[in-house]
């Protein structure tokens, strides 16, 4: 279950994806499969090859992409990997 973001933040994430940019969206999230994680960062891009190349630099596999028919395919970042990547990307404001 996702919460803690505004409709505007979601729209901005989608607009960046639509432009072919690598886009980040972090929100609170509860899932019993991952009880230690309280947030998730979705990293998306309409250009799948660009997204694969971006993920590769962080050891993310293309098989891990949540491929969406609506065009908003993305990686889900959780836990320590989420923190590591956001720090390297200079997006400390995404860490709560």
N, C-alpha and C positions, 0 to 999 in steps of 0.2 A: 504494500500500500504506500503510495507516494503522497507527500504533503510538504508544506513549507516553501512553496514557490508561488509566484503570482502568474496570472494568465499572460501578463506582459513579458515576464522572463521566458516563459515557454514560447511565446511568439517570436521573441528575439533569437532564441536558440534555433527555431525552425527557419527563420529568415537567413541566418548565417549558413545553415546547411544548404538551403536553396541556392545560395550564391556560390556553393562549392568550397566553402571555408570549413576548417576543422572547428567545431563548436562544442563548448563545454556547458553542461547544466548540472548543478549539484542540488540535491534536495534530500530532505529527510525521508527515510524509507524503513519500513519494518517488514521483515520476511523471516519466518521461522526457520528457513534453511540456513540463514546467516545471522544467528542471534547476536554475534559480536559487532555487527555493522549497523550503524544508525543512520548513515548517509550513503548515497550512491552518486557517482558522477557519471553522466552519460556523455560520451565523446562521439559526436556524429559528423558525417559528411556525406553529401549526395554522391560524390565521386568515390566509389568503393575502393578503387586502387590507391587513391590518395590516403584513404583511411587505413588501408592495410599497411602502406609504407609508414605512416605515422606510428601505428601500433608496433610495427616491427622494431623500431628504435628502443622500445620499452619492453621487448620480449613478449608482446601480445600476439597471439596467433589469429590468423584470419578466420579460423573456425569459431572463434569466440564472438564474432560480430553478430549482434542481434539483427538479422536481415529483415527489414520491414518492407512490405509492399507499398506502403504510403510514402516511401522515399526517405524516411528518417532512421536509417540503419545506424547502429551505434555500438560501441563497446560500453560495457558497464564496469566501472572501476569501484572496487571495494577495499576496505581495510588498509593494510600497509602499502599495497601497490597503489591505491588511490592517493594516499598521502605522498608517496615518493614521486609519482608523476605530476601531481599538482604543484609540488615544490619545484621540480625541474622546469615546469612550464611557467613558473612565476605567478601562479594563481593561488596564492596563500589565502586570499579572501574567500575561496571556496571551502576552506577547511574551517569547520565549526567546532 
